[in-house]
Amino acid sequence: MKTTPLRVTAALVAGATALALAGAAPATAAPPDHAKGGDNGKQSQQSYPIDGDYTDTWTRAQVADIELTDQNTLPLYEEMPVEIMTDEVWVWDTWPLTDLSTKTVNVSGWKIAFSLTADRDLAFPQRHWTAEIGYFISRDGKDWQYMGDVFPEEVDPPGLREWAGSAVLVDGRVQFYYTASGADGAADGTPAYFEQKLAMASADINAGPDGVSFDGWSEHKVLAEADGELYQTLEQSLVGPIIYGFRDPFVFRNPDDGEVYMLFEGNSPGESVECLPENIGEGDSPPIDPEAKYYNGNIGLAASVGGSLSEFELLAPIMNANCVNQQLERPHATFRGGDVYLWTITHKFTFAPNLQGIGSDSLIGFVGPSLRSDYQPLNGSGLVLSNPPENNTQAYSWYVMPGGFVESFLDNVQGEYAGTLAPTVKLAIQGNARTKIATIFNQPFIK
């Protein structure tokens, strides 16, 4: 059941909520074995068993190496660079219909994109609380027609709202993976109002000369919830100024073993984390603030059970940012030359204290020899794309497609809310671990 809240009492972030509820600071728990990554000052590029407990780390020293250059910094827009896609809804987090290899697919000549949407009559910052997944269709991937909500009214998703995910076409049927946010009936401002679960539904796709539609819907199903052992629960997060996350499922087939997996955003378990040497890394980095123990973002992993597209088992996270960053949003992967490219997005204000002056709203990337491995941060620091420092909230939610094409949405252009797709960027990958902006196109498109 979906409801429209009358008031919002929690601080807002893009696609998430900031829960700053008062409480006594707990004793710091000892880190579980699965949280102990290797020394990321030395990237061994070693692979580990996919179902093992090795978790790599993005370190404070790596973040300290972030430097904005013309190779990673987007231009400042003095005015809207594109026309809005639709005047009906705000558009933000967006993803294309893909196959399990992560490649964008055409269906009878149509490209299909899915976006978080909310009525444009709402104030832009309020959009998160009524978000629904809408879809767009295009013949050329450039000019898009808004088709409305994906899920019909008679197929009621769990929760109060829908947040980001992925959509995969398998044997003529679309598997919709998404975040079910907010417990049914939860009151605004209560912890349950910010609950997040990984969910899915599936439908047949019908494509013809006049457009694309979906029917033959399955029931919605919750696939996974935070367990408190591998991933922090909402209740565990309440003691600190944490931006709780258990969301953004991205489903794909791993070319190494042919099995289906799901990446998602999570947080390291417990009420806080210990800032270990592997979280600090080698090299200079700012001093650790006492509040850093609450900054515990990670990239989670779940494995398909028996090849099922609707049953997954939680595995240990493949990456954490303990004492570095609270959230690693919308994790996704591409594959090139035998390497795994792991992508995620984050905000300036979600970096730990003493790192916020270095980080920005940005696309972050890593490369490794396998899905669970000792990843090397791209460009030494992990920074791939950043907003210009003159407008740190200009764009967000970058999504990297195979071939290096990157789509995102425009958030704030010279103080005006945009809520539409941003001009597409083409990345060049040099060697296997360095990137630069190759082209910024004059319009958004999905390749």
Wavefront OBJ file of the C-alpha trace (Angstrom):
o trace
v 0.000 0.000 0.000
v 1.397 3.396 -0.956
v 0.622 6.506 1.004
v 1.560 10.139 0.610
v 3.160 11.514 3.785
v 1.817 14.809 5.084
v 5.088 15.893 6.597
v 8.707 14.814 6.509
v 10.728 14.844 9.699
v 13.998 13.244 8.594
v 16.836 14.894 6.730
v 16.936 14.061 3.047
v 19.613 12.670 0.801
v 19.379 11.620 -2.829
v 17.612 8.280 -2.798
v 18.107 7.819 0.955
v 17.306 9.125 4.407
v 19.469 10.629 7.077
v 18.515 9.288 10.451
v 20.039 11.411 13.177
v 18.286 10.056 16.236
v 19.732 10.778 19.648
v 21.211 7.943 21.662
v 24.109 7.041 23.875
v 27.269 6.132 22.002
v 27.836 2.378 22.265
v 31.059 0.584 22.844
v 32.757 -0.162 19.542
v 32.286 -3.776 18.561
v 35.189 -5.906 17.398
v 35.112 -6.298 13.615
v 33.795 -9.605 12.295
v 36.195 -11.670 10.223
v 34.411 -10.893 6.984
v 35.126 -7.178 7.471
v 38.884 -7.658 7.508
v 40.222 -6.859 4.060
v 43.829 -6.843 2.971
v 46.270 -3.957 3.056
v 44.932 -1.746 0.308
v 48.086 0.303 0.225
v 49.391 -2.638 -1.806
v 46.925 -3.887 -4.404
v 47.797 -7.549 -4.818
v 44.968 -7.991 -7.345
v 44.408 -11.371 -5.722
v 41.123 -13.223 -6.198
v 39.208 -14.934 -3.404
v 36.393 -17.522 -3.312
v 33.119 -15.865 -4.226
v 31.395 -17.381 -1.193
v 34.294 -16.560 1.132
v 34.622 -13.863 3.775
v 37.217 -11.569 2.177
v 35.988 -7.975 1.998
v 38.148 -5.374 0.291
v 38.427 -1.820 1.647
v 38.363 1.680 0.180
v 40.845 3.449 2.421
v 41.229 6.888 3.939
v 44.654 7.208 2.310
v 43.166 6.503 -1.118
v 40.479 9.144 -0.591
v 43.181 11.590 0.515
v 44.663 11.233 -2.991
v 41.508 12.598 -4.650
v 42.294 15.524 -6.918
v 39.846 17.297 -9.223
v 41.218 17.707 -12.753
v 39.834 18.367 -16.207
v 39.982 14.592 -16.769
v 37.445 13.825 -14.034
v 35.492 17.044 -13.372
v 32.248 17.806 -15.191
v 31.698 21.303 -16.596
v 29.673 23.882 -14.706
v 26.365 24.571 -16.437
v 25.331 28.223 -16.414
v 21.886 27.254 -17.710
v 19.901 24.086 -18.374
v 21.919 22.147 -20.965
v 18.983 19.980 -22.098
v 15.210 20.020 -22.321
v 13.350 18.106 -19.624
v 12.165 14.634 -20.614
v 8.614 15.169 -19.373
v 6.699 17.896 -17.582
v 4.618 15.294 -15.694
v 7.173 13.875 -13.258
v 10.519 14.531 -11.660
v 13.101 12.045 -12.949
v 16.174 10.928 -11.019
v 17.902 7.520 -10.566
v 17.657 5.817 -13.975
v 18.691 2.439 -15.395
v 18.218 0.751 -18.797
v 16.680 -2.611 -19.556
v 19.612 -5.014 -19.860
v 20.364 -8.677 -20.289
v 22.230 -10.621 -17.625
v 25.565 -9.645 -19.201
v 24.719 -5.992 -18.256
v 24.362 -4.995 -21.921
v 21.488 -2.698 -22.880
v 18.876 -4.496 -24.989
v 16.399 -3.443 -27.663
v 12.952 -4.999 -27.779
v 11.356 -4.824 -31.231
v 13.397 -1.701 -31.912
v 12.615 -0.013 -28.586
v 15.083 1.024 -25.927
v 13.540 1.081 -22.461
v 14.698 3.061 -19.444
v 13.370 2.940 -15.895
v 13.520 5.885 -13.505
v 12.487 6.903 -10.049
v 9.678 9.394 -10.597
v 7.372 11.645 -8.599
v 4.733 14.197 -9.569
v 6.225 17.569 -10.526
v 3.608 19.260 -8.375
v 5.636 18.058 -5.387
v 8.565 20.091 -4.121
v 11.686 18.445 -5.540
v 13.187 17.540 -2.120
v 9.953 15.720 -1.187
v 10.075 13.369 -4.158
v 11.771 10.513 -2.297
v 8.787 9.850 -0.066
v 6.365 9.131 -2.930
v 8.832 7.644 -5.430
v 7.550 5.141 -7.961
v 9.351 3.449 -10.820
v 8.270 4.894 -14.148
v 9.438 3.947 -17.614
v 10.371 5.613 -20.873
v 10.701 4.232 -24.394
v 12.768 5.430 -27.333
v 13.610 4.328 -30.844
v 17.039 5.968 -30.844
v 17.912 6.159 -27.140
v 17.784 9.970 -27.318
v 14.159 11.075 -27.646
v 12.090 9.527 -24.867
v 8.368 9.011 -24.382
v 7.091 8.753 -20.804
v 4.806 5.723 -20.391
v 3.784 6.062 -16.742
v 4.305 3.763 -13.762
v 5.730 0.302 -14.325
v 3.735 -1.485 -11.648
v -0.040 -1.515 -12.190
v -2.324 -0.591 -9.310
v -3.617 -4.144 -8.972
v -0.064 -5.417 -8.347
v 0.712 -3.768 -5.027
v 4.411 -3.608 -4.089
v 5.413 -4.059 -0.463
v 6.234 -0.887 1.402
v 5.366 2.771 0.999
v 7.533 3.659 -1.985
v 9.905 2.243 -4.593
v 13.581 3.094 -4.786
v 16.256 2.192 -7.310
v 17.159 -1.194 -8.723
v 17.686 -2.901 -12.074
v 15.644 -4.567 -14.816
v 16.795 -7.675 -16.674
v 15.235 -9.320 -19.729
v 15.392 -13.129 -19.619
v 13.486 -15.314 -22.109
v 10.947 -12.623 -22.981
v 10.175 -11.782 -19.380
v 11.426 -8.742 -17.468
v 12.725 -9.269 -13.947
v 12.236 -6.035 -11.998
v 14.551 -5.702 -8.995
v 14.015 -2.706 -6.737
v 14.086 -1.350 -3.191
v 10.880 -1.580 -1.168
v 11.171 1.387 1.176
v 9.056 2.060 4.256
v 6.995 -0.506 6.133
v 3.294 -0.596 5.275
v 1.384 1.597 7.702
v 4.510 3.141 9.243
v 4.098 6.686 10.532
v 6.238 9.484 9.160
v 9.293 10.024 11.349
v 9.322 6.549 12.893
v 12.209 4.168 12.134
v 9.925 1.813 10.195
v 9.154 4.674 7.799
v 12.748 4.322 6.524
v 12.872 0.520 6.323
v 14.508 -0.887 3.183
v 14.257 -4.357 1.658
v 15.368 -5.839 -1.653
v 12.347 -6.912 -3.684
v 11.305 -8.036 -7.153
v 8.438 -8.797 -9.506
v 8.373 -10.042 -13.090
v 6.184 -9.531 -16.147
v 5.915 -10.364 -19.818
v 6.931 -7.579 -22.165
v 4.830 -6.591 -25.170
v 6.440 -4.387 -27.803
v 4.939 -3.209 -31.060
v 4.752 -0.206 -33.387
v 2.838 1.842 -30.814
v 5.007 1.220 -27.784
v 5.829 -1.119 -24.921
v 3.673 -2.534 -22.127
v 3.860 -5.244 -19.475
v 1.375 -7.919 -18.397
v 1.252 -11.360 -16.821
v 2.565 -9.969 -13.571
v 3.951 -12.126 -10.803
v 3.374 -11.242 -7.185
v 5.954 -8.974 -5.593
v 8.487 -10.793 -3.449
v 10.951 -9.606 -0.813
v 14.321 -11.148 -1.680
v 16.519 -10.041 1.202
v 16.594 -8.045 4.420
v 19.567 -6.855 6.451
v 20.543 -9.574 8.916
v 22.676 -7.726 11.474
v 25.546 -10.187 10.944
v 26.720 -9.394 7.423
v 24.767 -6.153 6.990
v 23.687 -3.523 9.483
v 20.012 -3.436 10.357
v 17.965 -0.281 10.666
v 17.805 -0.808 14.435
v 21.604 -1.074 14.697
v 21.998 2.164 12.750
v 19.900 4.290 15.092
v 22.670 4.986 17.609
v 24.666 7.206 15.255
v 24.172 9.836 12.564
v 24.013 7.094 9.975
v 22.394 7.203 6.568
v 21.034 3.682 6.694
v 21.141 1.722 3.475
v 20.005 -1.687 2.291
v 18.929 -0.967 -1.268
v 19.700 -0.621 -4.988
v 19.796 -4.267 -6.205
v 21.752 -4.834 -9.427
v 21.429 -8.339 -10.905
v 23.825 -9.838 -13.474
v 25.604 -12.999 -14.568
v 29.237 -13.292 -13.500
v 31.301 -14.303 -16.554
v 33.853 -16.078 -14.353
v 31.518 -18.813 -13.120
v 28.330 -18.286 -15.148
v 26.269 -17.783 -11.994
v 23.782 -14.995 -11.234
v 24.558 -12.495 -8.472
v 23.148 -9.332 -7.002
v 25.105 -6.271 -5.898
v 23.478 -3.813 -3.514
v 24.251 -0.986 -1.126
v 24.602 -1.890 2.546
v 26.325 -0.911 5.767
v 28.769 -2.901 7.886
v 27.022 -4.660 10.789
v 26.846 -3.546 14.382
v 26.239 -0.167 15.954
v 29.666 1.121 14.904
v 32.922 -0.085 13.351
v 36.551 -0.054 14.436
v 38.931 2.024 12.321
v 41.542 -0.609 11.505
v 44.894 -0.174 9.723
v 43.383 -1.577 6.519
v 40.735 1.163 6.636
v 43.416 3.829 6.987
v 45.715 2.460 4.288
v 49.264 3.457 3.422
v 50.247 7.064 2.966
v 49.093 10.301 4.494
v 45.467 10.847 5.465
v 43.629 13.243 7.794
v 43.287 12.386 11.491
v 40.403 10.131 12.464
v 37.469 11.913 14.059
v 35.679 9.992 16.862
v 32.506 10.037 14.744
v 34.264 8.121 11.937
v 33.193 4.839 13.557
v 29.645 5.439 12.303
v 30.729 5.742 8.648
v 30.372 2.161 7.482
v 29.119 1.945 3.889
v 29.650 -1.248 1.950
v 28.869 -2.969 -1.332
v 26.869 -6.095 -0.669
v 26.626 -9.341 -2.593
v 23.962 -12.025 -2.837
v 24.046 -15.230 -4.869
v 21.224 -16.806 -6.819
v 20.061 -20.056 -5.267
v 20.180 -22.816 -7.863
v 20.077 -20.385 -10.777
v 16.806 -18.854 -9.621
v 16.033 -15.258 -10.567
v 13.756 -14.884 -7.552
v 15.699 -16.480 -4.706
v 19.014 -15.131 -3.421
v 21.319 -15.866 -0.488
v 23.275 -13.117 1.269
v 27.064 -13.360 1.034
v 29.739 -11.243 2.689
v 30.160 -7.755 1.187
v 32.852 -7.365 -1.461
v 33.893 -3.835 -0.458
v 33.593 -1.629 2.600
v 34.303 2.021 3.293
v 34.536 1.735 7.065
v 35.677 5.020 8.651
v 35.620 6.507 5.136
v 32.060 6.918 3.866
v 28.513 6.160 5.007
v 27.092 5.115 1.674
v 28.196 3.470 -1.550
v 25.011 3.876 -3.562
v 23.789 2.058 -6.662
v 26.733 -0.347 -7.020
v 26.975 -1.964 -10.437
v 29.539 -3.788 -12.537
v 30.824 -3.961 -16.082
v 33.313 -6.429 -17.528
v 36.241 -5.701 -19.851
v 39.283 -7.694 -20.894
v 38.868 -10.227 -18.108
v 38.591 -7.511 -15.460
v 35.659 -6.589 -13.234
v 34.879 -2.872 -13.035
v 32.983 -2.042 -9.868
v 31.144 1.293 -9.873
v 29.352 3.197 -7.134
v 28.208 6.737 -6.353
v 28.450 8.826 -3.241
v 27.903 12.276 -1.767
v 30.350 14.792 -0.359
v 28.514 14.951 2.952
v 28.560 11.173 3.458
v 32.347 11.067 3.701
v 33.607 10.724 7.263
v 34.543 13.902 9.143
v 37.935 15.259 8.014
v 37.372 13.660 4.583
v 34.353 15.748 3.572
v 36.610 18.573 2.434
v 38.279 16.160 -0.001
v 35.353 14.169 -1.376
v 32.529 15.351 -3.620
v 29.277 14.126 -5.138
v 30.941 11.683 -7.468
v 31.218 8.433 -9.417
v 33.730 6.066 -7.840
v 35.290 3.043 -9.528
v 37.529 0.054 -8.864
v 39.031 -2.701 -11.009
v 39.835 -6.262 -9.976
v 40.488 -9.669 -11.514
v 37.270 -11.159 -10.150
v 34.104 -10.229 -8.317
v 35.583 -10.930 -4.880
v 39.131 -9.674 -5.104
v 41.673 -7.117 -3.990
v 40.394 -4.196 -6.051
v 42.540 -1.343 -7.289
v 40.855 2.079 -7.054
v 40.695 3.668 -10.480
v 43.061 6.609 -10.854
v 44.639 5.743 -7.509
v 41.872 7.317 -5.431
v 38.720 5.775 -6.908
v 37.438 9.095 -8.271
v 36.126 8.773 -11.840
v 33.669 11.674 -12.257
v 32.941 14.639 -10.007
v 30.589 17.567 -10.058
v 32.328 20.927 -10.454
v 33.318 22.427 -7.084
v 31.234 25.519 -7.890
v 28.088 23.339 -7.836
v 28.595 20.089 -5.970
v 24.934 19.047 -6.437
v 24.670 19.709 -10.178
v 24.186 16.054 -11.173
v 24.050 12.657 -9.510
v 23.389 8.937 -9.802
v 25.907 8.113 -12.517
v 25.390 4.697 -14.112
v 28.126 3.196 -16.293
v 27.056 1.136 -19.287
v 29.320 -1.268 -21.198
v 31.486 0.729 -23.565
v 32.049 3.482 -21.017
v 28.888 5.511 -21.641
v 27.597 7.105 -18.431
v 24.079 8.378 -17.778
v 22.981 10.443 -14.773
v 20.361 13.007 -13.819
v 20.506 16.766 -13.390
v 19.698 17.762 -9.835
v 20.444 21.464 -9.446
v 21.414 23.852 -12.245
v 22.240 27.325 -10.954
v 19.860 26.943 -8.043
v 16.965 25.572 -10.107
v 15.823 21.984 -9.653
v 16.016 20.023 -12.895
v 14.822 16.444 -12.349
v 15.704 15.142 -15.802
v 18.504 13.145 -17.417
v 21.866 14.876 -17.792
v 24.062 14.927 -20.905
v 25.698 11.536 -21.379
v 29.432 11.212 -20.750
v 31.849 8.848 -22.503
v 34.727 7.542 -20.406
v 38.040 6.413 -21.849
v 39.816 3.652 -19.927
v 43.591 3.824 -20.273
v 45.353 0.569 -19.556
v 43.017 -1.061 -17.091
v 43.094 1.310 -14.111
v 43.029 4.910 -15.332
v 40.060 6.796 -16.745
v 39.361 10.196 -18.215
v 36.430 12.062 -19.708
v 36.588 11.410 -23.447
v 33.373 13.131 -24.579
v 30.506 15.053 -23.031
v 27.560 14.868 -25.397
v 25.018 17.647 -25.830
v 22.096 15.454 -24.814
v 21.255 12.465 -22.652
v 21.099 9.097 -24.342
v 21.250 5.413 -23.493
v 23.686 3.490 -25.652
l 1 2 3 4 5 6 7 8 9 10 11 12 13 14 15 16 17 18 19 20 21 22 23 24 25 26 27 28 29 30 31 32 33 34 35 36 37 38 39 40 41 42 43 44 45 46 47 48 49 50 51 52 53 54 55 56 57 58 59 60 61 62 63 64 65 66 67 68 69 70 71 72 73 74 75 76 77 78 79 80 81 82 83 84 85 86 87 88 89 90 91 92 93 94 95 96 97 98 99 100 101 102 103 104 105 106 107 108 109 110 111 112 113 114 115 116 117 118 119 120 121 122 123 124 125 126 127 128 129 130 131 132 133 134 135 136 137 138 139 140 141 142 143 144 145 146 147 148 149 150 151 152 153 154 155 156 157 158 159 160 161 162 163 164 165 166 167 168 169 170 171 172 173 174 175 176 177 178 179 180 181 182 183 184 185 186 187 188 189 190 191 192 193 194 195 196 197 198 199 200 201 202 203 204 205 206 207 208 209 210 211 212 213 214 215 216 217 218 219 220 221 222 223 224 225 226 227 228 229 230 231 232 233 234 235 236 237 238 239 240 241 242 243 244 245 246 247 248 249 250 251 252 253 254 255 256 257 258 259 260 261 262 263 264 265 266 267 268 269 270 271 272 273 274 275 276 277 278 279 280 281 282 283 284 285 286 287 288 289 290 291 292 293 294 295 296 297 298 299 300 301 302 303 304 305 306 307 308 309 310 311 312 313 314 315 316 317 318 319 320 321 322 323 324 325 326 327 328 329 330 331 332 333 334 335 336 337 338 339 340 341 342 343 344 345 346 347 348 349 350 351 352 353 354 355 356 357 358 359 360 361 362 363 364 365 366 367 368 369 370 371 372 373 374 375 376 377 378 379 380 381 382 383 384 385 386 387 388 389 390 391 392 393 394 395 396 397 398 399 400 401 402 403 404 405 406 407 408 409 410 411 412 413 414 415 416 417 418 419 420 421 422 423 424 425 426 427 428 429 430 431 432 433 434 435 436 437 438 439 440 441 442 443 444 445 446 447
